Amino acid sequence: MIEIQHIHKKFGKLQVLNALDLSIQSGKITAIVGPNGSGKTTLIKCILGLATPDSGTITINNFNCLLNSEYRNDIGYMPQIARFPENLTALEVIEMLVDIRHSEEMYDNELIELLNLQKEMRKPLRTLSGGTRQKVSAVIAFLFQPNILIFDEPTAGLDPISSSRLKDKILKARQDGKTIIITSHIMSEIEELADEVVFLLDGKILFQESVVDILANTSESTLERAIAGRMANSMYVEHIS
């Protein structure tokens, strides 16, 4: 479980996260959604240790993440746009990561075959398409069999077959009890994958509910319409208050 307590984060005078409290359960897929500038990326960066909160705490299974970076070894991360050394091949990048980790565990290479990457692994990354680089990023996220997986727009740029196979892999990880966080602007994807939705607005949690409850409480046919309605109502209330 990931526990985030009273997180504040400013960049200059801009308050990006404002007294944010959040519990992310193991064995579930939690979607973090919200409009651009709502604080999603900053929250993810704080969990990953790529940004340091101004105040507050982040714990994973009661381990204080702000005091020690070792917890990162148990996180697999797939960014929206992966940055790789352009002169290396995908295989060389993976070999480099394995060498850095000094790990002797079994590696999860299943996605190389599922995403049809076998012929691309020995090509320089600079020659690969954006979608193929995203596939490589997905492979790396799962490589060390982490217990926490974070996906930022995971299917962006993927063809329908690859997208479906990656989503199947994510759902299988949930069945295995992994803690999974996903961000996406594709609400149909959130509806398909997520158990729970955390909606951020101006650095605060507007609501945190299960997908089932959101649909039931709004009487909408799709998650996209349900969340759009909740968002419009909240902005209306804020405008008149």
Order of alpha helices (4+ residues) and beta strands (2+ residues): beta-beta-beta-alpha-beta-beta-beta-alpha-alpha-alpha-beta-alpha-beta-alpha-beta-beta-alpha-alpha
